[in-house]
Amino acid sequence: MAECNPMYPDARAALIAVEGVSELLDREIPIQELLDDARKIEERVREAFNRAQKTALPAPSDDDDDDEVQMVF
């Protein structure tokens, strides 16, 4: 099992884990629904990322920093 951010569940990692368990147990475990969920989650994350990029402010240029104190990130 792999650790993941609860806000961005990694259904593909879960799918790989289920496939591994299936092989260990030598039993067929249906995974099509999990695969469908993985695709839906990935599409939603991709859409959210694209929306965020469209509304994000541009990064400040180095020329905008008039004082001599460097900004710490």
PAMI-251591 format. One record per residue: residue number from 1; residue in one letter; x, y, z of N, C-alpha, C, O in turn. Coordinates in Angstrom, 2 decimals. Each point is the difference from the previous one (the first is absolute). Layout:
% residues N
{pt NUM; a; {X; Y; Z}; {X; Y; Z}; {X; Y; Z}; {X; Y; Z}}
...
END
This chain:
% residues 73
{pt 1; m; {0.84; -1.18; 0.00}; {-0.84; 1.18; 0.00}; {0.89; 1.25; 0.00}; {1.07; 0.03; 0.61}}
{pt 2; a; {-1.56; 0.97; -1.31}; {0.74; 1.25; -0.09}; {-0.78; 1.10; 0.68}; {-1.23; 0.04; -0.04}}
{pt 3; e; {1.97; 0.87; 0.68}; {-0.62; 1.15; 0.64}; {-0.41; 1.00; -1.07}; {0.72; 0.19; -0.98}}
{pt 4; c; {-1.88; 0.45; 1.16}; {-0.43; 1.01; -0.95}; {-0.74; 1.11; 0.73}; {-0.40; -0.15; 1.15}}
{pt 5; n; {0.23; 1.24; -1.84}; {-0.72; 1.15; 0.53}; {-1.50; -0.32; -0.04}; {-0.51; -0.36; -1.06}}
{pt 6; p; {-0.21; 0.48; 2.17}; {-1.43; -0.31; 0.00}; {-0.82; 0.91; -0.93}; {-1.11; -0.36; -0.41}}
{pt 7; m; {1.66; 1.52; 0.09}; {-0.72; 0.88; -0.92}; {0.12; -0.48; -1.45}; {-0.84; 0.32; -0.84}}
{pt 8; y; {1.88; -1.10; 0.57}; {0.24; -0.52; -1.35}; {0.25; -1.50; 0.08}; {1.14; -0.46; -0.12}}
{pt 9; p; {-2.20; -0.32; 0.33}; {0.19; -1.44; 0.12}; {0.64; -0.59; -1.25}; {-0.31; 0.42; -1.12}}
{pt 10; d; {1.17; -1.37; 1.32}; {0.71; -0.63; -1.11}; {-0.65; -1.34; -0.30}; {0.44; -1.04; 0.50}}
{pt 11; a; {-1.49; 1.06; -1.30}; {-0.74; -1.21; -0.30}; {0.83; -0.96; -0.84}; {-0.19; -1.21; 0.08}}
{pt 12; r; {1.10; 1.72; -0.87}; {0.87; -0.89; -0.79}; {0.93; -0.80; 0.92}; {0.25; -1.18; -0.25}}
{pt 13; a; {0.25; 1.82; 1.30}; {0.83; -0.73; 0.97}; {-0.83; -1.08; 0.68}; {0.48; -1.11; 0.24}}
{pt 14; a; {-1.73; 1.45; 0.09}; {-0.89; -0.99; 0.60}; {-0.24; -1.16; -0.97}; {-0.05; -1.16; 0.41}}
{pt 15; l; {-0.09; 1.48; -1.67}; {-0.21; -1.02; -1.03}; {1.20; -0.95; -0.07}; {-0.17; -1.22; -0.08}}
{pt 16; i; {1.37; 1.77; 0.12}; {1.21; -0.83; -0.03}; {0.06; -0.88; 1.26}; {0.38; -1.17; -0.08}}
{pt 17; a; {-0.75; 1.74; 1.22}; {0.01; -0.78; 1.24}; {-1.01; -1.15; -0.07}; {0.30; -1.12; 0.42}}
{pt 18; v; {-1.49; 1.39; -0.93}; {-1.02; -1.04; -0.13}; {0.47; -1.09; -0.96}; {-0.23; -1.19; 0.25}}
{pt 19; e; {0.87; 1.58; -1.34}; {0.53; -1.01; -0.93}; {1.04; -0.87; 0.69}; {0.04; -1.21; -0.21}}
{pt 20; g; {0.81; 1.82; 1.04}; {1.01; -0.76; 0.74}; {-0.64; -0.98; 0.97}; {0.43; -1.15; 0.09}}
{pt 21; v; {-1.44; 1.60; 0.63}; {-0.70; -0.89; 0.93}; {-0.68; -1.13; -0.77}; {0.01; -1.15; 0.44}}
{pt 22; s; {-0.58; 1.48; -1.57}; {-0.65; -1.00; -0.84}; {0.97; -1.10; -0.40}; {-0.33; -1.19; 0.04}}
{pt 23; e; {1.55; 1.58; -0.41}; {1.02; -0.99; -0.37}; {0.45; -0.81; 1.22}; {0.17; -1.22; -0.10}}
{pt 24; l; {0.01; 1.89; 1.24}; {0.42; -0.72; 1.21}; {-1.04; -1.04; 0.43}; {0.35; -1.10; 0.42}}
{pt 25; l; {-1.61; 1.46; -0.52}; {-1.07; -0.90; 0.42}; {-0.39; -0.99; -1.09}; {-0.76; -0.94; 0.24}}
{pt 26; d; {1.29; 1.17; -1.44}; {-0.36; -0.81; -1.16}; {-1.52; -0.04; -0.19}; {-0.60; -1.04; -0.26}}
{pt 27; r; {0.01; 2.24; 0.40}; {-1.46; 0.15; -0.17}; {-0.25; 1.21; -0.87}; {0.73; 0.98; 0.05}}
{pt 28; e; {-1.76; -1.07; -0.85}; {-0.39; 1.11; -0.87}; {-0.77; 1.04; 0.82}; {-1.02; -0.32; 0.62}}
{pt 29; i; {1.50; 1.54; -0.61}; {-0.68; 1.10; 0.69}; {-0.42; 0.99; -1.08}; {0.85; 0.52; -0.72}}
{pt 30; p; {-2.15; -0.25; 0.60}; {-0.46; 0.93; -1.03}; {0.56; 1.41; 0.25}; {-0.12; 0.53; 1.10}}
{pt 31; i; {0.71; 0.05; -2.15}; {0.64; 1.31; 0.16}; {-0.54; 1.05; -0.96}; {0.43; 1.15; 0.06}}
{pt 32; q; {-1.35; -1.52; -0.93}; {-0.47; 0.95; -1.01}; {-0.61; 1.25; 0.63}; {0.24; 1.10; -0.48}}
{pt 33; e; {-1.02; -1.26; 1.54}; {-0.61; 1.17; 0.66}; {1.07; 0.90; 0.61}; {-0.12; 1.23; -0.06}}
{pt 34; l; {1.15; -1.82; 0.64}; {1.10; 0.78; 0.56}; {0.75; 0.74; -1.10}; {0.39; 1.15; 0.19}}
{pt 35; l; {-0.19; -1.81; -1.33}; {0.66; 0.65; -1.13}; {-0.83; 1.17; -0.51}; {0.54; 1.06; -0.32}}
{pt 36; d; {-1.85; -1.25; 0.23}; {-0.88; 1.10; -0.42}; {0.08; 1.17; 0.97}; {0.06; 1.15; -0.42}}
{pt 37; d; {-0.06; -1.46; 1.72}; {0.13; 1.05; 1.01}; {1.33; 0.73; -0.13}; {0.06; 1.22; 0.14}}
{pt 38; a; {1.01; -1.97; -0.40}; {1.32; 0.62; -0.16}; {-0.01; 0.99; -1.15}; {0.53; 1.10; 0.13}}
{pt 39; r; {-1.13; -1.48; -1.23}; {-0.06; 0.90; -1.16}; {-0.82; 1.25; 0.31}; {0.37; 1.10; -0.40}}
{pt 40; k; {-1.48; -1.27; 1.12}; {-0.84; 1.16; 0.35}; {0.75; 0.95; 0.93}; {-0.03; 1.22; -0.19}}
{pt 41; i; {0.71; -1.78; 1.19}; {0.76; 0.83; 0.94}; {1.10; 0.76; -0.73}; {0.18; 1.20; 0.21}}
{pt 42; e; {0.55; -1.90; -1.07}; {1.08; 0.65; -0.74}; {-0.53; 1.12; -0.89}; {0.63; 1.05; -0.12}}
{pt 43; e; {-1.78; -1.26; -0.49}; {-0.58; 1.04; -0.86}; {-0.41; 1.22; 0.84}; {0.22; 1.13; -0.41}}
{pt 44; r; {-0.82; -1.37; 1.58}; {-0.40; 1.12; 0.86}; {1.22; 0.78; 0.49}; {-0.03; 1.23; 0.06}}
{pt 45; v; {1.09; -1.94; 0.30}; {1.22; 0.68; 0.45}; {0.60; 0.80; -1.15}; {0.44; 1.13; 0.20}}
{pt 46; r; {-0.43; -1.69; -1.39}; {0.53; 0.70; -1.18}; {-0.82; 1.27; -0.28}; {0.57; 1.06; -0.28}}
{pt 47; e; {-1.90; -1.16; 0.37}; {-0.87; 1.16; -0.23}; {0.25; 1.07; 1.07}; {0.08; 1.19; -0.32}}
{pt 48; a; {0.04; -1.60; 1.57}; {0.24; 0.96; 1.08}; {1.35; 0.69; -0.19}; {0.12; 1.20; 0.22}}
{pt 49; f; {0.89; -1.95; -0.62}; {1.32; 0.57; -0.25}; {-0.06; 1.02; -1.14}; {0.58; 1.08; 0.10}}
{pt 50; n; {-1.29; -1.42; -1.17}; {-0.12; 0.92; -1.13}; {-0.75; 1.28; 0.40}; {0.38; 1.10; -0.42}}
{pt 51; r; {-1.44; -1.24; 1.22}; {-0.73; 1.18; 0.47}; {0.90; 0.87; 0.86}; {-0.01; 1.23; -0.12}}
{pt 52; a; {0.79; -1.85; 0.99}; {0.89; 0.75; 0.88}; {1.05; 0.74; -0.81}; {0.35; 1.14; 0.33}}
{pt 53; q; {0.17; -1.76; -1.36}; {1.01; 0.66; -0.83}; {-0.57; 1.21; -0.71}; {0.68; 1.01; -0.17}}
{pt 54; k; {-1.92; -1.10; -0.26}; {-0.63; 1.11; -0.73}; {-0.24; 1.20; 0.91}; {0.01; 1.14; -0.47}}
{pt 55; t; {-0.23; -1.38; 1.76}; {-0.32; 1.10; 0.90}; {1.19; 0.44; 0.84}; {-0.10; 0.97; 0.76}}
{pt 56; a; {1.22; -1.66; -0.87}; {1.17; 0.33; 0.81}; {0.63; 1.31; -0.47}; {-0.01; 0.33; -1.19}}
{pt 57; l; {0.54; 0.40; 2.13}; {0.73; 1.23; -0.33}; {1.36; -0.36; -0.57}; {0.58; -1.01; 0.38}}
{pt 58; p; {-0.06; 1.82; -1.27}; {1.33; -0.29; -0.54}; {1.07; 0.18; 1.09}; {-0.16; 0.80; 0.92}}
{pt 59; a; {1.22; -1.54; -1.05}; {1.10; 0.12; 0.95}; {0.65; 1.37; -0.16}; {0.15; 0.48; -1.13}}
{pt 60; p; {0.24; 0.16; 2.24}; {0.66; 1.30; -0.12}; {1.36; -0.15; -0.67}; {0.70; -1.00; 0.19}}
{pt 61; s; {-0.35; 1.98; -0.96}; {1.32; -0.03; -0.64}; {1.04; 0.50; 0.99}; {-0.34; 0.67; 0.98}}
{pt 62; d; {1.58; -0.99; -1.23}; {1.08; 0.44; 0.89}; {0.17; 1.52; -0.04}; {0.49; 0.59; 0.96}}
{pt 63; d; {-0.90; 0.04; -2.05}; {0.13; 1.45; -0.15}; {-0.93; 0.77; 0.93}; {0.26; 1.17; 0.31}}
{pt 64; d; {-1.34; -1.82; 0.15}; {-0.98; 0.68; 0.85}; {0.49; 0.21; 1.42}; {-0.60; 0.77; 0.75}}
{pt 65; d; {1.68; -1.43; -0.37}; {0.51; 0.07; 1.37}; {1.00; 1.16; 0.09}; {1.17; -0.17; -0.33}}
{pt 66; d; {-1.64; 1.34; 0.77}; {0.83; 1.20; 0.04}; {0.96; 0.04; 1.19}; {1.06; 0.62; -0.09}}
{pt 67; d; {-1.43; -1.27; 1.20}; {0.89; 0.08; 1.15}; {1.10; -1.06; -0.11}; {-0.02; -0.86; -0.87}}
{pt 68; e; {0.99; 0.95; 1.78}; {1.14; -0.89; -0.08}; {-0.21; -1.28; 0.81}; {0.85; -0.89; -0.02}}
{pt 69; v; {-1.98; 0.78; 0.72}; {-0.28; -1.18; 0.81}; {-0.62; -1.07; -0.91}; {-1.03; 0.23; -0.64}}
{pt 70; q; {1.66; -1.38; 0.60}; {-0.52; -1.09; -0.83}; {-1.22; -0.62; 0.67}; {-0.04; -0.14; 1.22}}
{pt 71; m; {-0.93; -0.22; -2.01}; {-1.22; -0.63; 0.50}; {0.29; -1.46; 0.31}; {0.68; -0.68; -0.78}}
{pt 72; v; {-1.17; 0.19; 1.89}; {0.20; -1.38; 0.41}; {-1.29; -0.75; -0.26}; {-1.08; 0.45; 0.37}}
{pt 73; f; {1.20; -1.60; -1.01}; {-1.20; -0.81; -0.32}; {-0.11; -1.15; 0.94}; {-0.94; -0.79; -0.11}}
END
